[in-house]
Amino acid sequence: MTHIRTSSPRIDAISKVTGQALYPGDINKPNQAYMKIRFAGRPHAIIKALDTSKAEALPGVIAVFTAKDVPNNEYGLIMPDQPVLCGLGSNKPFADRVRFVGDQVALVVAETPEIAARARDLIEIQYRDLPVITDPEAARQPDAPLLHPDKDSNVLLQYRVRKGDLEAGFAQADVIVESEYRTPAQEHAYLQPEAGLGYVDEAGRVTVEVAGQWLHEEREQIAHALNLPEEQIRVIHPAIGGAFGGREDISVQIVLALAAWKLHQRGINRPVKIIWSREESIIGHHKRHPYIIRTRWGATKTGKITAAQVELIEDAGAYAYTSTKVMGNATLMCTGPYEIPNVKIDTYAIYTNHVPGGAFRGFGGPQGAFAAETQMNKLAEALDMDPVELRMKNIVR
């Protein structure tokens, strides 16, 4: 309580303005090796063959890791529906499939970043391309090709809200406004692309120094994929370099831990460093979810809203990430902070071959609120009423 009525300086302010703060890309350790990732580069395909022999033979290459090297080849904050590495020899079914261009297929660890990049490009992959689904409405049709063959549908989750008598509510309305809104994907574009180091510390813990937002979740995800107890995993967050929700999901955390752990098992105790390029960051981490929002609102001539019907279609992308939670917020916000007696809402999170959607400032709220508040403006115009007055007549009190 001693800080009340005082001006407390930020504990990280001086280090950041003087340039002393270390972001993940700034951190180096003695004798470190460097890692590059071979991304799928395909939106939807089955890996039929994977040959790493040329990469492994390149001088300066220390190791190449693929799906067969992942002890438990799955992860996911909401549900474990994504392979750590896509490819052959996995302990999980259908991990030989890539579902978006940023799926990770192989890791190369080498003496320099340049050697690692050359070796990455020497990996030979044979794909059998599958139908690409980029339209969530097409993806939710019963005959649509399944992104995840172990599931019955591309519909990841549906929420339903029912309140009152919708048809009676619209019958009472003097004005009805019906609209469709489409909100796009959005890139976080934080200053520090994904970067970090993985190593085994003096206590034998697999340690990852990386920018993130859910430290305890990252630790759990690493432990799950490596089949290790959580107390054997340590995650350190240095200065972050921007996030905005974009670091809530896994990017390089598990693969850094995997590479360091596998090298340690081979008697190679060297830190492993990676820095993604901006291009790798763009394809490799999630975006704000695109939405299709169809909505119909009715109001009396005195400005009381009588009914609202909303359908939200969320493009989840290739994997669940935090889509269910984001959609929950959009479901709550799509009728705004207004008292509406008759409501019908149906919302759907749907798998497609897009880069996955995930956390972004507002976490689904902005998409829902955009539709709700635009509906209010349209109702106000139709009623020839001040839009603030209309809001005040209907706001929850």
C-alpha positions as CSV (number, residue, x, y, z in Angstrom):
1,M,0.0,0.0,0.0
2,T,3.0,2.3,0.2
3,H,2.7,3.1,-3.5
4,I,-0.7,4.8,-3.2
5,R,-0.4,8.5,-4.2
6,T,3.1,8.0,-5.5
7,S,4.5,7.9,-9.0
8,S,6.2,4.5,-9.4
9,P,8.6,4.2,-12.2
10,R,8.4,1.1,-14.5
11,I,11.0,-1.4,-13.4
12,D,12.0,-2.0,-17.0
13,A,11.9,1.6,-18.2
14,I,15.6,2.5,-17.8
15,S,16.9,-0.7,-19.3
16,K,14.7,-0.3,-22.4
17,V,15.4,3.4,-23.1
18,T,19.1,2.9,-22.6
19,G,19.2,-0.2,-24.9
20,Q,20.4,-2.5,-22.1
21,A,17.2,-4.7,-22.1
22,L,17.8,-8.0,-23.9
23,Y,15.1,-9.3,-26.2
24,P,15.2,-13.0,-27.2
25,G,17.1,-12.2,-30.4
26,D,19.8,-10.4,-28.4
27,I,20.6,-13.3,-26.1
28,N,23.7,-15.3,-26.9
29,K,25.5,-18.1,-25.0
30,P,29.0,-19.6,-25.4
31,N,29.3,-22.3,-28.0
32,Q,25.7,-22.0,-29.2
33,A,24.4,-23.7,-32.3
34,Y,21.8,-22.3,-34.7
35,M,18.5,-23.7,-35.9
36,K,16.3,-23.3,-38.9
37,I,12.9,-24.8,-39.5
38,R,11.6,-26.3,-42.8
39,F,8.1,-25.1,-43.1
40,A,5.5,-27.0,-45.2
41,G,5.0,-24.3,-47.9
42,R,1.8,-26.2,-48.8
43,P,-1.7,-25.4,-47.5
44,H,-2.9,-29.0,-47.5
45,A,-1.0,-32.2,-48.3
46,I,0.1,-35.6,-47.1
47,I,3.9,-36.1,-46.8
48,K,4.7,-39.3,-48.7
49,A,8.5,-39.2,-48.4
50,L,11.0,-37.2,-46.5
51,D,14.8,-37.4,-47.2
52,T,17.2,-35.5,-44.9
53,S,20.4,-37.3,-46.1
54,K,21.7,-34.3,-48.1
55,A,21.1,-31.9,-45.3
56,E,22.8,-34.2,-42.7
57,A,25.8,-34.6,-45.0
58,L,26.4,-30.9,-45.3
59,P,29.6,-29.9,-43.4
60,G,28.7,-28.0,-40.3
61,V,25.3,-29.6,-39.7
62,I,25.0,-31.0,-36.2
63,A,21.6,-32.7,-36.4
64,V,18.3,-32.8,-38.3
65,F,15.1,-33.7,-36.4
66,T,11.7,-34.8,-37.9
67,A,8.4,-36.1,-36.6
68,K,9.9,-39.4,-35.6
69,D,12.1,-37.6,-33.1
70,V,9.2,-36.0,-31.1
71,P,8.3,-38.2,-28.1
72,N,4.6,-37.1,-28.1
73,N,3.9,-35.4,-31.3
74,E,1.0,-33.1,-30.4
75,Y,0.2,-29.8,-28.8
76,G,-2.5,-27.1,-28.5
77,L,-3.7,-24.7,-25.8
78,I,-7.4,-25.7,-26.1
79,M,-7.0,-29.2,-27.5
80,P,-3.9,-31.1,-28.8
81,D,-4.8,-31.1,-32.5
82,Q,-1.5,-29.9,-34.0
83,P,1.7,-31.9,-34.6
84,V,4.9,-30.4,-33.3
85,L,6.5,-31.6,-36.6
86,C,4.5,-33.0,-39.5
87,G,5.8,-36.0,-41.2
88,L,6.4,-39.8,-41.1
89,G,7.1,-41.9,-38.1
90,S,5.0,-39.9,-35.6
91,N,3.3,-41.5,-32.6
92,K,0.1,-39.7,-33.5
93,P,-2.3,-40.5,-36.4
94,F,-2.6,-38.1,-39.3
95,A,0.6,-36.3,-38.3
96,D,1.8,-36.9,-41.9
97,R,-0.6,-34.1,-43.0
98,V,0.2,-30.5,-43.4
99,R,-2.8,-28.2,-43.0
100,F,-1.4,-24.7,-43.6
101,V,1.8,-23.3,-45.2
102,G,3.3,-22.6,-41.8
103,D,3.2,-26.2,-40.5
104,Q,6.7,-27.2,-39.3
105,V,8.2,-30.3,-40.9
106,A,11.9,-30.5,-39.9
107,L,14.5,-28.8,-37.8
108,V,18.1,-28.3,-38.8
109,V,20.8,-27.5,-36.1
110,A,24.2,-26.3,-37.5
111,E,27.3,-24.3,-36.6
112,T,26.0,-21.1,-38.2
113,P,22.7,-19.8,-39.3
114,E,23.8,-19.8,-42.9
115,I,24.7,-23.5,-42.9
116,A,21.4,-24.3,-41.2
117,A,19.5,-22.4,-43.9
118,R,21.4,-24.2,-46.7
119,A,20.8,-27.6,-45.1
120,R,17.1,-26.8,-44.6
121,D,16.7,-26.2,-48.3
122,L,18.4,-29.5,-49.1
123,I,15.7,-31.5,-47.4
124,E,13.6,-33.3,-50.0
125,I,9.9,-33.7,-49.4
126,Q,7.4,-35.6,-51.6
127,Y,3.8,-34.4,-51.1
128,R,0.5,-35.6,-52.3
129,D,-1.6,-32.4,-52.4
130,L,-5.1,-32.5,-51.0
131,P,-8.1,-30.2,-51.7
132,V,-7.5,-26.7,-50.3
133,I,-10.4,-25.2,-48.3
134,T,-10.2,-21.5,-47.7
135,D,-14.0,-20.7,-47.4
136,P,-15.4,-21.5,-44.0
137,E,-18.9,-21.7,-45.3
138,A,-17.8,-24.4,-47.8
139,A,-15.8,-26.1,-45.1
140,R,-18.8,-26.6,-42.9
141,Q,-20.8,-28.4,-45.5
142,P,-21.4,-32.1,-44.8
143,D,-19.6,-33.3,-47.9
144,A,-16.5,-31.0,-47.4
145,P,-13.1,-32.7,-47.2
146,L,-12.0,-33.0,-43.6
147,L,-8.9,-31.2,-42.4
148,H,-8.7,-33.6,-39.4
149,P,-9.9,-37.1,-40.5
150,D,-10.3,-38.1,-36.9
151,K,-13.1,-35.6,-36.5
152,D,-16.7,-35.9,-37.9
153,S,-16.8,-32.3,-39.3
154,N,-14.7,-29.2,-39.9
155,V,-17.0,-27.4,-37.4
156,L,-14.7,-27.1,-34.4
157,L,-17.4,-25.8,-32.1
158,Q,-20.9,-24.3,-32.1
159,Y,-22.5,-22.0,-29.5
160,R,-26.2,-21.3,-29.3
161,V,-28.1,-18.6,-27.5
162,R,-31.9,-18.6,-27.3
163,K,-33.9,-16.0,-25.4
164,G,-37.6,-15.1,-25.6
165,D,-39.7,-15.5,-28.8
166,L,-37.8,-14.3,-31.8
167,E,-40.7,-14.2,-34.3
168,A,-42.9,-12.3,-31.8
169,G,-40.1,-9.8,-31.3
170,F,-39.8,-9.1,-35.0
171,A,-43.6,-8.8,-35.3
172,Q,-43.5,-6.0,-32.7
173,A,-40.8,-4.1,-34.7
174,D,-41.6,-1.1,-36.8
175,V,-38.1,-1.1,-38.4
176,I,-35.9,-4.1,-39.2
177,V,-32.3,-3.8,-40.3
178,E,-30.6,-6.9,-41.9
179,S,-26.9,-6.8,-42.7
180,E,-23.8,-8.9,-43.5
181,Y,-20.4,-7.9,-42.2
182,R,-17.0,-9.5,-43.0
183,T,-14.0,-8.7,-40.9
184,P,-10.5,-9.7,-42.1
185,A,-7.5,-11.4,-40.6
186,Q,-5.0,-9.1,-39.0
187,E,-1.3,-9.5,-38.4
188,H,0.2,-8.5,-35.0
189,A,3.4,-7.2,-36.6
190,Y,5.3,-6.9,-33.3
191,L,8.8,-5.6,-33.5
192,Q,10.7,-8.7,-32.3
193,P,10.0,-11.7,-34.6
194,E,9.9,-15.1,-32.8
195,A,13.3,-15.9,-31.4
196,G,14.9,-17.7,-28.5
197,L,17.4,-20.2,-27.1
198,G,17.0,-23.7,-25.8
199,Y,19.5,-25.6,-23.6
200,V,19.8,-28.0,-20.7
201,D,20.9,-26.1,-17.6
202,E,23.2,-27.2,-14.8
203,A,20.3,-28.7,-12.9
204,G,19.4,-30.9,-15.9
205,R,16.3,-28.9,-16.8
206,V,15.3,-28.3,-20.4
207,T,15.3,-24.5,-20.5
208,V,13.9,-22.2,-23.1
209,E,14.4,-18.4,-23.1
210,V,11.7,-17.0,-25.4
211,A,9.2,-14.2,-25.6
212,G,5.7,-15.4,-24.7
213,Q,2.5,-14.5,-22.8
214,W,1.4,-17.7,-21.0
215,L,4.6,-19.0,-19.3
216,H,2.9,-21.7,-17.4
217,E,1.0,-22.9,-20.5
218,E,4.2,-23.0,-22.5
219,R,5.9,-25.1,-19.8
220,E,3.0,-27.5,-19.8
221,Q,3.0,-27.8,-23.6
222,I,6.7,-28.4,-23.8
223,A,6.5,-31.1,-21.1
224,H,3.6,-32.7,-22.8
225,A,5.4,-32.9,-26.2
226,L,8.6,-34.2,-24.7
227,N,7.0,-36.6,-22.3
228,L,8.8,-35.0,-19.4
229,P,7.6,-33.9,-16.0
230,E,6.8,-30.2,-15.8
231,E,9.4,-29.7,-13.1
232,Q,12.1,-30.7,-15.6
233,I,11.1,-27.8,-17.9
234,R,12.0,-24.2,-17.3
235,V,10.7,-21.3,-19.4
236,I,12.2,-17.8,-19.1
237,H,10.6,-14.7,-20.6
238,P,13.1,-11.9,-21.2
239,A,12.0,-8.6,-22.7
240,I,9.1,-9.5,-25.0
241,G,9.3,-7.1,-28.0
242,G,5.6,-6.8,-28.5
243,A,2.8,-9.4,-28.4
244,F,-0.8,-8.0,-28.6
245,G,-2.0,-11.6,-28.1
246,G,0.3,-12.9,-30.9
247,R,2.5,-14.8,-28.4
248,E,-0.2,-16.7,-26.6
249,D,0.2,-19.7,-28.8
250,I,3.3,-21.8,-29.4
251,S,5.8,-20.8,-32.1
252,V,9.4,-21.8,-31.3
253,Q,9.1,-22.9,-27.7
254,I,8.6,-26.7,-28.2
255,V,11.1,-27.1,-31.1
256,L,13.8,-25.2,-29.2
257,A,13.3,-27.5,-26.2
258,L,13.2,-30.6,-28.5
259,A,16.4,-29.7,-30.2
260,A,18.3,-29.0,-26.9
261,W,16.9,-32.2,-25.3
262,K,17.7,-34.4,-28.2
263,L,21.3,-33.0,-28.5
264,H,21.8,-33.5,-24.8
265,Q,20.7,-37.2,-25.2
266,R,23.4,-37.5,-27.8
267,G,26.0,-36.0,-25.5
268,I,26.0,-32.7,-27.2
269,N,25.5,-30.0,-24.6
270,R,25.2,-26.8,-26.6
271,P,22.6,-24.0,-26.5
272,V,20.4,-23.8,-29.7
273,K,19.4,-20.4,-31.0
274,I,16.7,-19.4,-33.6
275,I,15.5,-16.1,-34.9
276,W,12.6,-16.1,-37.4
277,S,12.7,-13.8,-40.4
278,R,9.7,-11.5,-40.8
279,E,8.4,-13.8,-43.6
280,E,8.6,-16.8,-41.2
281,S,6.8,-14.9,-38.5
282,I,4.0,-13.9,-40.9
283,I,3.3,-17.6,-42.0
284,G,4.2,-19.2,-38.7
285,H,2.1,-17.6,-36.0
286,H,-1.7,-17.0,-35.7
287,K,-3.7,-14.0,-36.8
288,R,-6.9,-12.2,-35.7
289,H,-9.8,-14.4,-36.8
290,P,-11.7,-13.4,-39.9
291,Y,-15.5,-13.4,-39.4
292,I,-18.7,-13.5,-41.5
293,I,-21.5,-12.0,-39.4
294,R,-25.1,-12.0,-40.6
295,T,-27.4,-10.1,-38.3
296,R,-31.0,-8.9,-38.2
297,W,-32.3,-6.5,-35.6
298,G,-35.7,-5.0,-35.1
299,A,-36.9,-1.9,-33.1
300,T,-40.1,0.0,-32.5
301,K,-40.5,3.6,-33.7
302,T,-39.9,4.8,-30.1
303,G,-36.4,3.2,-30.3
304,K,-36.8,0.0,-28.2
305,I,-35.0,-3.0,-29.7
306,T,-37.4,-5.9,-29.8
307,A,-35.3,-8.7,-31.4
308,A,-31.9,-9.7,-32.7
309,Q,-30.8,-12.6,-34.7
310,V,-27.1,-13.2,-35.4
311,E,-25.1,-15.9,-37.2
312,L,-21.3,-15.7,-36.6
313,I,-18.9,-17.8,-38.8
314,E,-15.4,-17.8,-37.5
315,D,-12.5,-18.9,-39.7
316,A,-10.4,-20.9,-37.2
317,G,-7.7,-21.8,-39.7
318,A,-5.9,-25.1,-39.6
319,Y,-5.9,-25.7,-35.8
320,A,-7.9,-24.8,-32.8
321,Y,-5.5,-22.5,-31.0
322,T,-7.8,-20.3,-28.8
323,S,-10.6,-20.2,-31.4
324,T,-13.3,-21.5,-28.9
325,K,-12.5,-18.8,-26.4
326,V,-12.3,-16.0,-29.0
327,M,-15.6,-17.1,-30.4
328,G,-17.1,-17.0,-26.9
329,N,-16.3,-13.3,-26.6
330,A,-17.7,-12.6,-30.1
331,T,-20.9,-14.4,-29.1
332,L,-21.2,-12.3,-26.0
333,M,-20.5,-9.0,-27.9
334,C,-22.5,-9.5,-31.1
335,T,-25.6,-8.0,-29.5
336,G,-23.7,-5.3,-27.7
337,P,-24.3,-4.0,-24.1
338,Y,-28.1,-3.8,-24.8
339,E,-31.2,-5.2,-23.2
340,I,-32.9,-7.2,-26.0
341,P,-35.8,-9.4,-25.0
342,N,-35.8,-11.8,-27.9
343,V,-32.5,-13.2,-29.2
344,K,-31.3,-16.0,-31.4
345,I,-27.5,-16.5,-31.9
346,D,-25.7,-19.3,-33.7
347,T,-21.9,-19.1,-33.9
348,Y,-19.5,-21.6,-35.5
349,A,-15.7,-22.0,-35.4
350,I,-14.6,-23.8,-38.5
351,Y,-11.4,-25.4,-39.7
352,T,-9.9,-24.1,-43.0
353,N,-6.4,-24.3,-44.5
354,H,-5.7,-20.7,-43.6
355,V,-3.0,-19.7,-41.0
356,P,-4.7,-20.4,-37.7
357,G,-6.6,-17.7,-35.9
358,G,-5.8,-16.9,-32.3
359,A,-5.6,-14.2,-29.6
360,F,-5.5,-10.5,-30.7
361,R,-6.3,-7.4,-28.7
362,G,-10.0,-7.7,-27.8
363,F,-10.0,-11.5,-28.3
364,G,-13.1,-11.8,-30.5
365,G,-14.9,-8.8,-28.9
366,P,-14.0,-6.3,-31.7
367,Q,-15.6,-8.4,-34.4
368,G,-18.8,-8.9,-32.5
369,A,-18.9,-5.3,-31.3
370,F,-18.3,-4.0,-34.8
371,A,-21.4,-5.7,-36.1
372,A,-23.5,-4.7,-33.0
373,E,-22.6,-1.0,-33.1
374,T,-23.0,-0.8,-36.8
375,Q,-26.5,-2.2,-36.5
376,M,-27.3,0.4,-33.9
377,N,-26.1,3.2,-36.2
378,K,-28.3,1.8,-39.0
379,L,-31.3,1.5,-36.8
380,A,-30.8,5.1,-35.6
381,E,-30.7,6.2,-39.2
382,A,-33.8,4.3,-40.1
383,L,-35.6,5.7,-37.1
384,D,-34.3,9.2,-37.7
385,M,-33.1,9.1,-34.1
386,D,-29.8,10.3,-32.5
387,P,-27.6,7.2,-32.3
388,V,-26.5,8.1,-28.7
389,E,-30.2,8.5,-27.7
390,L,-31.0,5.1,-29.2
391,R,-28.1,3.5,-27.3
392,M,-29.2,5.1,-24.0
393,K,-32.8,3.8,-24.5
394,N,-31.5,0.2,-24.7
395,I,-28.3,-0.1,-22.7
396,V,-28.3,-2.6,-19.9
397,R,-28.6,-0.9,-16.5
